[in-house]
Amino acid sequence: MIGKLKKHDIRKIWKNEASDFTSWLETNLEALSEAIGFELTLVKREHQVGSFSADIVATDESGHKVIIENQLEKTDHTHLGQIITYVSNLDGKTVVWISSEPRQEHINAVNWLNTQTNLEFFLVKLEALSVDDSKPAPLFQVICRPDEGIKTAAAADSELTDRGRFNIQFWTEINKKCEGKLPGFVSRKPLKYHFHSQASGKGGLSFVFLAASKYYGIELYIDTNDADMNESILKQLISQKKKIESEFGHELVFQDLPGKRACRIRYIIAEGDDVMDLDKEKVQDALIDNMVKFERALKPRLKDLDYEIADAA
């Protein structure tokens, strides 16, 4: 039996943009992360910029600032101006503009900004939907995003090292191979770094591909912005270590990281050879095959983890 889909008035769910929606988004950034294709880590809500305040400031997987501006109505010039003010004053790299009704003129403007600047602009339409009598759920639909063809072509720029160009191409190819196997990675933005990650569905936890110069492998990276909470999550998973390893098929390294806040669970597939000199096809296939098993063993257990990310001060 098929249910009936119902669209809800955004303003009846989040009556006040700042106190209701922005507050909700602050603790549910993983929903937005999944839509735009890379993990967001909260820095601050209502970040002051002179006499103005940015709704949310976060960071992406490489530590660059992401400015998030919310508008539960039609896009307008005022918010576009605010976005430019925030990203320039806060030295941001990426902008995410959320609106319940993006105007075509602003869609055109965001697309133009993506082609004419070194910044990355996302325009995201917000809806709230339910099926039959279920609770309303947010739906983030990306209307505009950076042109990956242009960004990938920029890998040939002289500012990138050979390794950086290799990594962007390597992860671009990985994304294509993930179709039908690891759908969460398909839309991930290929970066110049040796890692390539996606949100796990639980706040602060990411599944990561690794292709460093002397090894390649996979890991679950644990960083909730709270060292004690990270350690607690790791201990909960260590208590199921034997079962996880049995389902995965290999021994895993469960480790906290001295001098760092984060923890991780890692499996190194091979060491001692430079990935750039290896058969890329075999390396990529090995990464994907192992990640499929890794996710299958861990995801059911992540759902049962006992922790809650507190609101930022």
N, C-alpha and C positions, 0 to 999 in steps of 0.2 A: 504494500500500500504506500502511495506517495503522499507526503504531507504538502500543505499549502504554505507557500512562502509569503511573508508579510513584511512590508517596509514600514519602519516607525519614524515618527518625527524626532529628529535629533534633539531638538530643544526640550522635548518632554522627558528624554532620558537624562540628558545633561543640561539642566536648566541654566546654570551659570558656567560660562566658558572657562574662567580661571579657576574657580573653587571646585567645580565638578569635573569637567572634562580634563583639564590639564593635570589636576590632581590624580585622576584615574590613570591617565596615560603615563604619568611619572612612575607608577608601580606596575605598569603593563607594557613596558617598552618592547618586550619580546614580540608582541602582536604586530607592532609597526616594523620591527626588525625583519620579521618573516616576509612582510609585504615588499619592502624596499631591497631586500637581498643581502644585507650585512648586519652584523650585530651592533647594537647600540648599548653603551654603558653610560648611565646617568652621571652627570657632573652636578647640575643644580637646576632647580625649578625657580622661575621668576628671577633670572640673573640680571642684576642691575647694569644698565648701560647709560650712564649719566642720569637723566630724569626719566628714562625709559626702562623697560625690563623685557628681556627675551623670555618667552614662555618656558622653554626647556633648552638647556645646553647639555649635550652629551658628547661622547667620543666614539669614533669608529674603531675598527679592529687594529688600525695602525696608530691610534692615539690622536688623530686629528679631530678638531672640534666640529661638531654637527649642531647647527642651529635649527630648532624646531619651532615653528610658528603655527598656532592653531587659530582657525576661524570657522565657527559653526554657522556660516552663512555664505552668501556669494563672495567670491574674491573681490578685493577692491584695491585701488591705488595706494590707499593709506597703509595697508598691510604689506604691499610690495615695497614701499619705501622703508617701512620698519625693518623688513628683512635685510635690505641692503645696508641699513644702519648697523644692525646687529652683527652681520657677518664681517663687515669691514672693521668695526671697533673691537670685536672679540677675536679677530684673526682666525675666522672660521674657514673650513675647507669645503663643507657641504651644508646645504640648506634643505630642509624638508618643510614644505608649506602644506598644511592640512586644511581642507575646506569641504563644506558639504555641497558646494555648488561652484566649481571652477568655471569662470567665464572664458569664452574662446579667446578674447583679447589677451588674457593673462596666460593662457596656455601657449599662445604664440610668443609672449614675452619670455616665459620660462625656457621654451625651446631655443629662443635666440640667445639667452644668457648662457645656455649650455654649449653653444657653438662659438660664442665670442669671448668667453672668459675661461680662466683655468679653474674656476670653481665648479661644483657639481650641484645642480638644482633638481629636486624632486617635487612634483606637484601631486598631491595625493587626495583623492576624493573619499570622504568618510560617509558611510551609510550604516544604519542599524537594521538588522534583519532578524526574523524569527521564523520558525517552522511550527505551524499549528499553535499550540499554547506554550511553546518554550519561551524562555527568557530571551530578550533581545540580545544580539551579539554584534560587535562592531565588524564592519567590512571595510578594509583599506584597499582602495583600487588605485594603482599608480597610473596617473594620466600622463605625466612627463618624467623622464629620467635622462641622465647623461647618455649620449650616443656611444655605445660600447665600441662601435667600429672606429669612431674618432679617437676614443681613449686608447684603444689597442694600437692604433696606428701611431699614437704618440710614444709608444714604446721604442720607436726607432730614433727618438730624439737623443741628442748627444748627452743630455743630462743623465740618462739612465746608463748604468753599467751593463756589461754583457750579461751578468747574472740577473739583473733586474729585467732585461728584455727576455731572457730565457724563462724566468719565472712567470711573467705575464702570459707568454705563449703557452707554457706548460699548463697553467691553471685554466686558460681558455679551452684547451683541448680536454682537460679533465671534466670541465663543465658539460661539454657535449657528450662525453662518454657516460656521464651520470644519469642521463635521461632514461627513465624507466627503472633505474636501480636506486638512485639516491636523489630524488626530486628536489630535496631541500638545497642541494648544492648547485642546481642548474642555473639559478638566477644570481648566484654569488658573483660579486665583482672581482675579476682577476687583478691582484695587486702584484707589486714588484718584489714582495717578500717571500721567504722560504716556506711560509705557512699559508693555508687556505682554509677558512673556517665557516661554519654555519651555526646558528642558534639551535640548541637542542630542544627547545620548547619549555625548558625550565630556566628561570631567571639566573643569569650568571654562569651558566654551563654551556660550553660550546664543543662541538665535534670538529676536529682539526686534522687536515692532511699536512704532512711534513715532508719537505724535500730539500734538506740542507745539503751543503757541499759534501759532507762525509757520511750521511745516513739519510734514509727516508723511512717514514712510518706514519702512525696515526695516534691520536690522543683525545681524551676528554679533558678539556681545560676548565678548571674550577676557579672562578673569581667573582664573588658576589659583592666586592668592595669591603668585605669584612673578613679579616684573617681568621678569627675564631669560628665564624660560620663556615668558611671554606674547610677548615680542619674537621669540623663536625660532619660535613657532607662526606669528606674523604673517609672518615672512620665508619660512617654508615655503610659505605660501599665496600670497605675492607672487610666488614663483617660478613659479606656475601662473596668474598674473593674466590673461593673454590668453585662455587656454582657459576659465577660469571666466567671464569677461565675455562670451565668445562664446556659451557655453551659456546664460547668464542673459539676454543680449540687451541689456545696457546697461553703460556704464562704472560702475565702483565706486570708492569711496574707501577705500584701505587706509591706516590711520593709527594711530600710537601717540599717546597723549594726554599732552601735556606736563604735568608735575606730578602725573600719576596713574600707578598701577601697570598699569592695564588697556590693552588695544588694541582696535581694532574694524575691521570691514569694513562700510561703510554705503552705502545707496542712498536718496537723498532723492527722493521722488516729486513733491512740489510744495512751494513756499515762498511766503511773503508773505501768506497768508490765514489767518485764525483758523479752526481746524477746527470750532469751535463754530458758526460762521456758514455753513459749507459744507453741501452735500448729503451727509448722513452715509452714505447708501446707496452713493453713488459712491466716497466716501473709503474705506469699509470694503471694497468690492469691489476697489478698486485695491490696498489693502494685502494682501488675501488672494491675489489673482492674482499679485502680484509675489513674495510670500513662497513660494508654491508653486514658482515658477521658481528662486528663491534657494536654497531647501533642496535642490532637485533638482541644482543645479550644485555645491553645497558638500558635501553629506553624504558622497558617495563619497570625497571627498578628506580629510574629517575622519577617516575610519576609518584612513587611512594615515599620519596625523601621527605624528612621532617625538617623543614626550615621555611622561613618567611623573610623576604627582603623588606626591611623597615623603610618607612618614608624618609626621604632626605630632609635634613633640617632646613 
